[in-house]
Structure formats: C-alpha cells, structure tokens
Amino acid sequence: MTKQTHAFQAEVKQILHLVTHSLYSNKEIFLRELVSNASDACDKLRFEALDNAALFEDQPNLEVRISFDEEAKTLTISDNGIGMSAEEAASHLGTIAKSGTKEFMAKLEGDQKKDAQLIGQFGVGFYSGFIVADRITVETRRAGLPADQGVRWSSEGTGEYELETITKAGRGTDVILHLREGEEEFLKTWRVKSTVGKYSDHISLPILMKKETWDAEAAKQVVTDEWEPVNKASALWSRSKSEVTQEQYEEFYKQISHDTEAPLAYTHNRVEGRSEYTQLLYIPAKAPFDLWNRDKRGGVKLYVKRVFIMDDAEALMPVYLRFVKGVIDSADLPLNVSRELLQESRDVRAIREGSTKRVLGMLESLANSEEQADKDKYAAFWTDFGQVLKEGIGEDHQNQERLAKLFRFASTHADANVSLADYVSRAKEGQEAIYYITADSLAAAKHSPQLEIFRKKGIEVLLLVDRVDEWMLSHLYEFEGKPLQSVAKGAVDLGKLQDEDEKKKAEETAESLKPLLDKLKDALKDRAKDVRVTTRLVDSPACIVVEEGDVSGHLARLLKQAGQTAPVSLPTLEINAEHALVKKLEASSASQSHFDDLAQVLFDQAVLAEGGHLEDPAAYVKRVNALLLG
Ligand SMILES: Nc1ncnc2c1ncn2[C@@H]1O[C@H](COP(=O)(O)OP(=O)(O)OP(=O)(O)O)[C@@H](O)[C@H]1O
C-alpha cells in the first residue's frame, strides 16, 4: 500500500481537540496511557498465543521499551505485543468504536474541568499523546503477519492521518511522539523514569530504558546502550499489602478506572480455601456518567495466575455492584475461560459471593464508623450510588439484610441519611410498623396530607422519592421484625399509638356522617371505590388512599411513564370530619348538581395534593371558577 490519506471520524476530531486543550494541566498522563496500551498489547499477545505459540516468533519475552532521540526530539514507546494490521490501525486509531461514544459526546458541556474528568472516565488513551506531540507516528506489525506487512500510521492530530505499508522486522508497535516545542522535558531520563515510576510501576511487564552513567570527562550524564528495567514489574495486586503504599493503590485505581479522583475505599485480599484468588477492589468516589446503564459491563478485570484474561468480567460482580472497579486474579480458572463459561463456573460463583461480601464490608465500615470523615464519605457514596445499591435488595437475597442496613432515606425527622436502624431506634413506644410514603419529589412527599396525623403524633415517616423505591418496596417487607407500611394505603391503623377515645369518636362521627358519605359515594361512584371518614387528616379536608395490595398512585404514574399500563383500581376518598369544608358540605342544602360539583372538586383536590394528575383538568378549573363566582 502506498501512502494514503484518510480523514478522522468526526468524533475523533472533537475528542482530539478536547484532549489537547483540557488535559494539558496533567500532561504527563500520556505516558501512563501509552505504556498501558503497550502492556495491554502484550497481554493480548500472550492470550492469543495460548492457542498459537508461533505468534511469539523468536521473542517470547514480552516487554516495553522507552527511548528518546534528543536531536530528532522524539520519544518512542515500543512494545513487542500483538501489533496491528492496516485495517486495525485504521479502525483503532482513526475511529472510536466504543459504544459509549455517543453518550459521552452528549455529556460534554464545554466546561474544561468537567470535560477533562469525563475524558478520563472515557479513556481516550492513545490520543493523549497529542497533548505533548505535534505529530505521532505509529509503526506496527501484527503478530503472525510477515515482516513486509508492517504499517506506518502518522498524524498531526488535526483532521487526517496517513497510512502506508512498511517492512518491520519485529512484531509489535512503536509509538513515536514528535514532541511539541517546549516539551523537551520528556527527553530527559529522570523525567520519564519518574513518571513511569509514578504511574506504571505496577505494570507486570518489564519497562526498559537505556541506562545513564556519569561521564566524568564530559562532566554530564550520558545514555549508554544498555537497557535496564525502570519499574518493579510485579503486578500490584500480587504484592503483599505491606509492600504497597496508599499512593500506589490510588495510582493503580486511576489507571484502571480512568478516574481522575482517588477512590473512596479499597480492599485487597488473598483468599485461600476452596477457591483461591486475589482481589483488589475499589469503590469510586463519584458515579460515572453511564451508571444507569444496567447493560454496562462491570469494572472488574479478570486475571488467571497474573495472565490477563478479560476486561469487565461481569460474572465476577452482581449487577448492582457494577460501579466497583478492580482486579480479580484466580489461581483455579483455566486460562482459556470464556465469558459464557464464567457464568456457569462454581469457582466464579464463589469469587462473586466472596467479593460481594468484601464490598459490602467496605461500605459497612464507612457507614458504621465513629469517624466523621468516614460518615461523610458514606453519605457522599449514598448520594451517588444509593439508587443502584437499592437494586440489590431484589437481586441478592443472600445479602438482603446487610443491604437494608446500608440504605439511607429522607424522613419527616431529617432530610437525608436516615437508616432503618435509626428509624427503629427512635420509634414511639408501641409503634409496630415502619411508616413510609412514596412520592415523585421530596416536596410532594413532605406536604402530603396523609402525613398530617403522623406529624401531629410525632411519628416519623420515611419519605421515599427515588424511582427505584417502589420496586425496592416490592422486595423489602420488613426490617428487624417491623413491617414496612405505607401511610397512603389502606385504612390508617396506628395500632397502639391511637388512643381508644379517638377511635371511638371517629366511629361515632362516621355514623353521624353516614348520609353525607352515601351522597358522596353516589356522586363519585365512577371515581372512588369508597368514601369514608378518616382520622389521618388534620389540616386537609380529604385525601386519596388505595387499598392494601393495590398499586399506589405513585407507582401507577411511574408505570405509565415507562409505557406500561398499571392495573386500574379505584382509590378510596377519605374525608376529615373536622374540616370546615366537610362541615359546610354536610350542612349545605345545595341542589344535587351543585353538590356533585363540590364532591368532584373535593376529589380532584385530593388527587392533586397526592401529586397526581387530573384526567380532566379543564373541567376542574371550570368547576372551581363557578364556585369562586357563585
Ligand atoms: N501499542 C499498541 N499495540 C496494539 N494495539 C494498540 C496499541 N495502542 C493502541 N492500540 C489499539 O488502539 C485501540 C485504541 O487505543 P486507546 O488507547 O485509544 O483506547 P483503549 O486502550 O481501547 O481504551 P482505554 O484507554 O480506555 O483502555 C486499542 O483498543 C488497541 O486496539
């Protein structure tokens, strides 16, 4: 192939622009990205060579070499890994084939700091070379292809790249950075060495650089022809805990997660017994932009005896812990394990269970810590990841109880951070249930008329306003022996909390109001299953409740939004016998049609107060106007 010029995919151009402009303040990360690509390429070769040892050619030792040429102002990162064919070079370096690209582009805001964080998460890898280079030349040959099928890819990182066929004796890839004016610091051994030490020490392959010695005659350091390793070359997770500093753990996290921030917590263990494996698991400090995508694969890499097997091995973590990043290195799995096989393996099941317990343990130690800093960390975690953790209640029966203890809610006593244990510990004497209300927003929940009696009696009610809450409630029925009970379902039964006098009075009122209730039932027969007197209201004239076991108004709305039809069941209208409006209604000698209007307005208002939508808002407005004028 003679030299051909190609245009970058539109997204690449945009990303290139962003990378070079927004990541400059942390420019040395390009070295981490390129060394990581080189190491990945070697991992891939090792993996493919399991079935085809000939791919090693005459070079079985996998390594990364970094060199520079002061005259030419180039810095070169070479590996003898898998390499790329011409098609691969064009598709891997000229397009962004990842599925998240669209989402990613949609998230960009033009705010450099935020965008830089996003880019980090997304992992632009290779393109980060353009932060310091005004041209990158990649010379590569796919392992297994003959020497004359090498490829040279070259670009200035603007709109185009060039491709041509070359002869390349060794397999693998050389990434040659033509440094920009002012970036000469990367032509110094100490600078490159210290950056590699900082970011890439854990890489399990040797990273080699030419040795420097002191030339007394010239009175300066000179580069020799001898190569020496500049990293420890032992996989970080395989070292013992005492050998790894917190900084190294954090760097490793940043490397595998593309996060720019340190993790919230991590756990590193060697598990022995029936199944033998090492786990190094991290909880990020911030949610990634695609946290909500349940199809997104997990963030845990699988190694078998330090040989990289696959990224994002979802079978190693339950879906609700998809935000966990890290490495699991198994001593038992076969090297040629496939994703399908993983799903069925008993060893993997044991690893998943063990790792889940570790992650929950990490969260518990933050949540239950006496230290304020840990508590704050947990609160921050909950804000970002709480909704995802709630998915676990239905997914992971084994850990239901542990999960429920980790949940935090808003309540009528505090706007956030109320655990079920807190709730139970301050429950009123004689209180047999954990009361909650679901609503579309905190404001709607707080102002719901259904809460009035609970407020009056000082009984705490959990305010559940996350979309997953209704779903969570279909799996979480009780906590420490106390059932969870909706305040908007069924007749209010405060059990021992309600005194006998109140009960008696309510029954008497119901009796005396019977004619009114019958009239209301008749007027609302198409809309309400029943009309009854309630003790749950204090300030409001009426409210809507559904029967125990029926779909709540809130859930019906969620289902509708999701395009599903909720089973229709008419709600019950409850009225407050003490309220002036109800009294007026009772005393009114209005005509039948006027009474019907009043009844409809009462019902509509109860629907609105509950956060519901009126089926015929115009009719409501018309009736209210008529009443205002009347
Ligand atoms: N040294 C290399 N040898 C072989 N292939 C490479 C090399 N560097 C990059 N590639 C190929 O180019 C692709 C794009 O690289 P890039 O660094 O942009 O993203 P990535 O490595 O896939 O993603 P991430 O940086 O998020 O891990 C890689 O997936 C790989 O296929």
The ligand as a Gaussian input file, in Angstrom:
#p B3LYP/6-31G(d) Opt

LIG

0 1
 N        0.598000      -0.389000      21.497000
 C       -0.473000      -0.893000      20.912000
 N       -0.467000      -2.115000      20.347000
 C       -1.580000      -2.636000      19.768000
 N       -2.731000      -2.017000      19.683000
 C       -2.813000      -0.780000      20.201000
 C       -1.712000      -0.149000      20.843000
 N       -2.111000       1.067000      21.256000
 C       -3.401000       1.183000      20.920000
 N       -3.836000       0.086000      20.283000
 C       -5.173000      -0.187000      19.750000
 O       -5.861000       1.020000      19.626000
 C       -7.068000       1.000000      20.393000
 C       -7.377000       2.371000      20.910000
 O       -6.472000       2.730000      21.927000
 P       -6.867000       3.751000      23.026000
 O       -5.749000       3.877000      23.967000
 O       -7.315000       4.997000      22.350000
 O       -8.121000       3.130000      23.713000
 P       -8.227000       1.778000      24.580000
 O       -6.875000       1.376000      25.024000
 O       -9.054000       0.819000      23.826000
 O       -9.110000       2.278000      25.730000
 P       -8.699000       2.676000      27.147000
 O       -7.634000       3.717000      27.002000
 O       -9.995000       3.178000      27.650000
 O       -8.232000       1.415000      27.806000
 C       -6.821000      -0.040000      21.462000
 O       -8.015000      -0.618000      21.916000
 C       -5.965000      -1.057000      20.716000
 O       -6.776000      -1.930000      19.970000

